[in-house]
Amino acid sequence: MMRTPMCHVRNANILITWSTGALATDMKKLLRSQLIVALMLTALMLVQGQQTASMAIEFQVVDFATAQPLQDASVSLLGPQALNGTTNANGTAALSIPLGTYTLTVSKAACSGVGPQTFIVDETAPESIVIKLQCEQTGADPVENPTIQTDRTEYHYNDTITWTASGFAPGAYLQACVGSICGGVLQADRFGNATGIFVIDLTMTAGTQQLTILNIITGTSTQTQITLSP
């Protein structure tokens, strides 16, 4: 019959005796249990991290032609989770989206939809996204009642006029002119407001001139007088 080796440790007046064979077996079991627990905790932490990591993203849906916000547009995401939102009066829908790859669809009645298209949400995703839908135009054109202001009323050659206009149609294309000389075209915001500059040309005649801001699509304009001095 094979005997199990015995180990003895004498410390002061205490004699400790144990079986080395039993100890090795117990240690192996302990290490195996600790390893299993560690792996389970790691897996749990990874799952919890995947479940809690998310990004808050605001979707703004506007009309492509007018830049007006679109209410009651549907924003849908299908991926690790199925998420849905509806835009408010400002055309926005805010969603808290767990990280992952989704299929994005945006739709509204009487408008051409967007998607389905791939939409990746990670730490680099933007906080807000503007989505433009092509919608059927119904009813009369927006009423325009534009006004204009300038930074001052008297200018010299090579001076720059800074002007601010409001009351145009949302997204209107505007052009500034002094007499027969016109500047570049810029687009008003979704409220019909715009700010631009105009450089006084040396060929302009000194004296009283008229600064005109023109909607090149509808022909609506607003004017103010300025004075040019040599």
Secondary structure, DSSP 8 states (H G I E B T S, - for coil): -----EEEEEETTEEEEEEHHHHHHHHHHHHHHHHHHHHHHHHHHHHHHHHH-EEEEEEEEEETTT--B-TT-EEEEESSSEEEEE--TTSEEEEEEESEEEEEEEE-TTB--EEEEEEEESTT--SEEEEEE-B---SS------EEEES-SEEETT-EEEEEEESS-TT-EEEEEETTEEEEEEE--TTS-EEEEEE--TTS-SEEEEEEEEETTT--EEEEEEEEE-
